[in-house]
Amino acid sequence: MSDLATRLVHGSRRARRLVGMITVGSLVIFLAATPAHASGRVVPIYTHFFTPGATGPADIECAPRQGAQAVTALEGFSDKGVEPFDTIRGQAHYKVCFYTMADGTTQSSGTETFTGTIDRCGTGSVMWRSEGSFTAPDPATGIAQAKGTWSVVPGTGTGGFSKMRNGGGRWALESTPQLEANGVQLGAATC
């Protein structure tokens, strides 16, 4: 496991507290936003992920964003469920627009199509939207921290996820300048 992964997985007290707050906050928000008539069962989403870096330009259009100094569309893959207690396992293909802001921070917006298994839900694929913000990279290490939200795109599920109409939560990660990243994704979905 890389030093970056070790810090995120075993992390400092601050990182563990952040993960705990994200978990509780995501579940409360999701459960409060889930309509009482929603069919299916609510399952927790908890996973660690590793992204080896972007594989190249993405074939998506990035909408203009106020204050952006540069815009880059990238795609790549992310391995989900790298820890034994994770509730989802598989691979996700992402296509994301990265907006570099004047203050050195970066905003992101895109989609991720997950293919794999979600405990108590089955095996299949589903797409979710993701929005996030990255800190300016640390001058000494180049490492940036990011956090954001994700939400299921209704009607995109196949196989065991074909009934998934809602779900979402939060994610957090640390990233190198080459976009190698280790992170956590938390929340819930209705299957």
C-alpha positions in Angstrom: 0.0 0.0 0.0 1.4 3.4 -0.9 2.2 6.0 1.7 -0.8 8.0 0.4 -3.1 5.0 0.8 -1.8 4.3 4.3 -2.5 7.9 5.4 -6.0 7.8 4.1 -6.9 4.3 5.3 -5.3 4.4 8.7 -5.1 8.2 8.7 -4.7 10.7 11.4 -7.3 11.4 14.1 -8.5 14.3 12.0 -8.9 12.1 8.9 -10.9 9.4 10.9 -13.1 12.2 12.4 -13.7 13.6 8.8 -14.7 10.1 7.5 -17.0 9.6 10.5 -18.7 13.0 10.0 -19.1 12.3 6.2 -20.6 8.9 6.9 -23.1 10.1 9.5 -23.9 13.3 7.5 -24.4 11.4 4.2 -26.7 8.8 5.7 -28.8 11.5 7.5 -29.1 13.6 4.3 -29.9 10.6 2.1 -32.5 9.2 4.5 -34.1 12.6 4.9 -34.2 13.1 1.1 -35.6 9.6 0.3 -39.3 9.7 -0.3 -41.4 7.6 2.0 -42.9 5.8 -1.1 -39.4 4.8 -2.4 -39.5 1.1 -3.1 -36.6 -1.1 -2.3 -34.2 -1.3 0.6 -31.7 1.3 1.6 -28.1 -0.1 1.6 -25.0 1.6 2.9 -22.3 2.5 0.5 -18.8 2.5 2.0 -15.7 2.0 0.0 -12.1 2.9 -0.3 -10.8 3.5 -3.8 -7.6 3.8 -5.7 -7.2 5.7 -9.0 -3.8 5.1 -10.8 -4.2 8.4 -12.7 -6.1 9.7 -15.7 -5.8 7.6 -18.9 -6.3 10.5 -21.3 -8.7 13.2 -22.5 -12.4 12.6 -22.1 -14.9 12.9 -24.9 -17.3 15.2 -23.0 -18.1 18.9 -23.2 -17.3 20.9 -20.2 -19.8 23.7 -19.5 -18.2 27.1 -18.9 -17.7 27.9 -15.2 -17.4 31.4 -13.7 -13.8 32.2 -12.7 -12.1 29.2 -14.3 -8.7 29.9 -15.7 -8.4 26.5 -17.5 -10.6 23.6 -18.2 -9.5 20.0 -18.7 -11.7 16.9 -19.5 -10.1 13.7 -18.4 -11.1 10.1 -18.1 -9.7 7.1 -16.2 -10.5 4.1 -14.0 -10.9 3.7 -10.3 -10.7 0.4 -8.3 -13.4 0.3 -5.6 -13.4 -2.0 -2.6 -9.7 -2.2 -1.9 -10.3 -2.9 1.8 -12.0 -6.1 3.1 -14.9 -4.4 4.9 -16.0 -2.2 2.0 -19.6 -2.7 0.9 -18.9 -2.2 -2.8 -16.3 -3.9 -5.0 -15.5 -3.4 -8.7 -14.2 -0.8 -11.1 -15.5 2.6 -12.1 -14.9 4.5 -15.3 -14.9 8.3 -14.8 -15.2 11.2 -17.2 -14.6 14.5 -15.4 -14.2 18.2 -16.2 -11.5 19.9 -14.0 -11.8 23.7 -13.7 -8.6 25.4 -12.5 -9.4 28.5 -10.5 -7.3 31.7 -10.1 -6.5 30.8 -6.5 -4.9 27.5 -7.4 -7.9 25.4 -6.4 -9.7 23.1 -8.8 -13.4 22.3 -9.1 -14.6 19.0 -10.7 -17.8 17.9 -12.3 -18.5 14.6 -14.1 -19.8 11.1 -14.1 -18.6 7.7 -13.0 -20.0 4.4 -14.2 -19.5 1.7 -11.6 -19.5 -2.0 -12.6 -19.3 -4.6 -9.8 -21.1 -5.7 -6.6 -22.9 -3.8 -3.9 -23.6 -5.8 -0.7 -27.3 -6.5 -0.3 -28.0 -5.1 -3.8 -26.4 -7.4 -6.3 -24.1 -7.2 -9.3 -24.5 -4.8 -12.2 -23.5 -1.3 -13.3 -24.8 2.2 -12.5 -23.8 5.7 -13.2 -23.5 8.6 -10.7 -22.8 12.3 -11.0 -20.0 13.8 -9.0 -19.1 17.3 -8.0 -16.1 18.3 -6.0 -13.4 20.8 -5.0 -9.7 20.3 -4.7 -7.3 22.4 -2.5 -4.4 24.0 -4.1 -1.5 21.5 -4.2 0.9 21.5 -1.3 4.1 23.3 -2.6 6.4 20.7 -1.1 4.6 17.5 -2.1 2.2 18.4 -4.9 -0.6 16.6 -3.0 -4.0 18.1 -3.1 -7.0 17.1 -0.9 -10.5 17.0 -2.3 -14.0 16.4 -1.2 -17.4 16.3 -2.9 -20.7 14.7 -3.4 -22.1 12.0 -5.6 -25.6 11.0 -6.6 -27.1 8.1 -8.6 -28.4 9.0 -12.1 -31.9 7.4 -12.2 -32.5 4.8 -14.9 -28.8 3.9 -15.5 -28.7 0.7 -13.4 -28.4 -2.7 -15.0 -28.5 -6.2 -13.5 -28.9 -6.1 -9.7 -28.9 -2.3 -9.9 -31.8 -2.0 -12.4 -34.2 -0.8 -9.6 -31.7 1.8 -8.2 -33.5 5.1 -8.6 -31.8 7.2 -5.9 -28.8 7.3 -3.7 -25.8 9.5 -3.0 -23.4 10.7 -0.4 -19.9 12.2 -0.1 -16.4 11.3 -1.1 -12.9 12.5 0.0 -9.5 11.9 -1.5 -5.8 12.9 -1.7 -4.3 13.2 -5.2 -0.9 13.6 -6.7 -0.3 16.0 -9.6 -0.7 13.0 -12.0 -4.2 12.4 -10.5 -3.1 9.2 -8.7 -5.6 9.2 -5.8 -6.7 7.2 -2.8 -10.0 8.0 -1.2 -13.3 7.0 0.4 -16.8 7.1 -0.9 -19.7 7.0 1.6 -23.5 7.2 1.5 -26.5 5.0 0.7 -28.6 3.8 -2.2 -32.0 2.3 -2.6 -32.0 -1.1 -4.4 
